[in-house]
């Protein structure tokens, strides 16, 4: 059996797309803390984080000229871009078409590892189904546009050969930030739409804190998680390996209750409503050495304080 192997040097060059987003910015910061050289790809000039060792590159990451510029001499790529909330055609063009184009360009440039931030929304989590692992059934074509296009992006990356690919799959991402869906945008919707406060309190709220997510992504991009022949110890060399990343068990009551209390609006819990009550299993990530540091209590306290 081949032993696990490192894929990047001690001070790697890492390309990060969507570097001005919630996840991308945290990944850039974590990489900078470890002494990496970061090439931050953004669509608007002046929006990348100001960090030691970081250079901003402006444009479309799927553009061949920009890709050639940022990929030369790079050791790893981290992709965080998905136009959530856009129409289906836009999500397909940017994610399903664009992300594999960047992966193939990275392979041709000699990049060792391609880390894609996917989502647990790709899994079928219908009421009555149990826990979800990386081998669980995926959402069907009748799922929402975001879930289906993320699923299709993962499938397209699986077809790109000759480079080690990792699909990091988080559920709801908690953490402060102007663009944070679950700390800013979703709470505003819950405040304004009483229908979003009506739910089964016992339903699962699967979550992870952005800092813990960024930690795993950074470990993958910097080679702290070694590649090998067995998914139990790390990504498969030149393969496409999915890995779930989630925090401790939580319920809809934990999240919606925290938001409602902080905003001073009533809840409308109905335990007769159908709900998924399984868990996102993270045995694979933990086998790779990842352990979440942010507790549910701390994440919810941070959420409430921000509101």
FENZI-V837987 format. One record per pair of residues at least 12 apart in sequence whose C-alpha atoms are under 7 Angstrom apart, sorted by the first residue. I is the first residue (numbers start at 1). J is the second residue. If there is no record, write none. Layout:
I,J ; I,J
This chain:
2,228 ; 2,229 ; 3,228 ; 4,226 ; 4,227 ; 4,228 ; 5,226 ; 5,227 ; 5,228 ; 6,223 ; 6,226 ; 6,227 ; 7,112 ; 7,223 ; 8,75 ; 8,222 ; 8,223 ; 11,35 ; 11,36 ; 12,36 ; 12,37 ; 12,75 ; 12,222 ; 13,36 ; 13,37 ; 13,38 ; 13,74 ; 13,75 ; 13,76 ; 14,36 ; 14,37 ; 14,38 ; 14,39 ; 14,74 ; 14,75 ; 14,76 ; 14,77 ; 14,221 ; 15,38 ; 15,39 ; 15,40 ; 15,70 ; 15,74 ; 15,76 ; 15,77 ; 15,78 ; 16,39 ; 16,40 ; 16,41 ; 16,77 ; 16,78 ; 16,79 ; 17,40 ; 17,41 ; 17,42 ; 17,61 ; 17,78 ; 17,79 ; 17,80 ; 17,81 ; 18,41 ; 18,42 ; 18,79 ; 18,80 ; 18,81 ; 19,40 ; 19,41 ; 19,42 ; 19,48 ; 20,42 ; 20,47 ; 20,48 ; 20,49 ; 21,179 ; 22,177 ; 22,179 ; 22,180 ; 23,80 ; 23,210 ; 23,214 ; 24,80 ; 25,49 ; 26,211 ; 26,214 ; 27,214 ; 27,218 ; 29,51 ; 30,214 ; 30,215 ; 30,218 ; 31,218 ; 32,51 ; 32,52 ; 32,53 ; 36,53 ; 37,53 ; 37,54 ; 38,53 ; 38,54 ; 38,55 ; 39,54 ; 39,55 ; 39,56 ; 39,57 ; 39,70 ; 40,54 ; 40,55 ; 40,56 ; 40,57 ; 41,56 ; 41,57 ; 41,58 ; 41,59 ; 41,61 ; 42,57 ; 42,58 ; 42,59 ; 43,58 ; 43,59 ; 43,60 ; 44,58 ; 45,58 ; 61,102 ; 62,98 ; 62,99 ; 62,101 ; 62,102 ; 67,102 ; 67,105 ; 71,106 ; 71,109 ; 72,109 ; 74,111 ; 75,111 ; 75,112 ; 75,113 ; 76,111 ; 76,112 ; 76,113 ; 76,114 ; 76,221 ; 77,113 ; 77,114 ; 77,115 ; 78,114 ; 78,115 ; 78,116 ; 79,115 ; 79,116 ; 79,117 ; 80,116 ; 80,117 ; 82,94 ; 82,95 ; 84,146 ; 88,145 ; 91,149 ; 92,149 ; 95,153 ; 96,149 ; 96,152 ; 96,153 ; 96,156 ; 100,156 ; 100,157 ; 100,160 ; 104,160 ; 107,162 ; 107,163 ; 112,163 ; 112,164 ; 113,163 ; 113,164 ; 113,165 ; 114,164 ; 114,165 ; 114,166 ; 115,165 ; 115,166 ; 115,167 ; 115,221 ; 116,166 ; 116,167 ; 116,168 ; 117,167 ; 117,168 ; 117,169 ; 118,150 ; 118,167 ; 118,168 ; 118,169 ; 118,170 ; 119,169 ; 119,170 ; 119,171 ; 120,169 ; 120,170 ; 120,171 ; 121,147 ; 121,171 ; 122,138 ; 122,139 ; 122,147 ; 122,148 ; 122,150 ; 122,151 ; 123,136 ; 123,137 ; 123,138 ; 123,139 ; 124,137 ; 124,138 ; 124,139 ; 125,276 ; 126,276 ; 127,274 ; 127,275 ; 127,276 ; 128,276 ; 129,276 ; 129,278 ; 130,278 ; 131,278 ; 131,279 ; 131,280 ; 131,281 ; 132,279 ; 132,280 ; 132,281 ; 133,280 ; 133,281 ; 134,242 ; 134,243 ; 134,244 ; 158,240 ; 161,238 ; 162,238 ; 163,238 ; 164,236 ; 164,237 ; 164,238 ; 164,239 ; 164,240 ; 165,238 ; 165,239 ; 165,240 ; 165,241 ; 166,235 ; 166,240 ; 166,241 ; 166,242 ; 167,241 ; 167,242 ; 167,243 ; 168,242 ; 168,243 ; 168,244 ; 169,243 ; 169,244 ; 169,245 ; 170,208 ; 170,244 ; 170,245 ; 170,246 ; 171,206 ; 171,207 ; 171,208 ; 171,246 ; 172,206 ; 172,207 ; 172,208 ; 173,207 ; 173,208 ; 173,209 ; 173,210 ; 174,207 ; 174,208 ; 174,209 ; 174,210 ; 174,299 ; 175,209 ; 175,210 ; 183,303 ; 187,259 ; 191,263 ; 191,265 ; 197,256 ; 197,267 ; 197,268 ; 198,267 ; 198,268 ; 198,269 ; 198,270 ; 199,268 ; 199,269 ; 199,270 ; 199,273 ; 200,252 ; 200,269 ; 200,270 ; 200,271 ; 200,272 ; 200,273 ; 200,275 ; 201,251 ; 201,252 ; 201,253 ; 201,269 ; 201,270 ; 201,271 ; 202,251 ; 202,252 ; 202,253 ; 202,271 ; 203,251 ; 203,252 ; 203,275 ; 203,276 ; 203,277 ; 204,250 ; 204,251 ; 204,252 ; 204,276 ; 204,277 ; 204,278 ; 205,250 ; 205,251 ; 205,252 ; 206,246 ; 206,249 ; 206,250 ; 206,280 ; 207,246 ; 207,247 ; 208,245 ; 208,246 ; 208,247 ; 209,294 ; 209,299 ; 212,292 ; 212,293 ; 213,245 ; 216,290 ; 225,288 ; 232,284 ; 232,287 ; 233,287 ; 233,288 ; 234,288 ; 243,284 ; 243,285 ; 244,281 ; 244,282 ; 244,285 ; 245,282 ; 245,285 ; 246,280 ; 246,282 ; 247,292 ; 248,296 ; 249,279 ; 258,300 ; 258,304 ; 259,304 ; 262,304 ; 262,307 ; 263,307
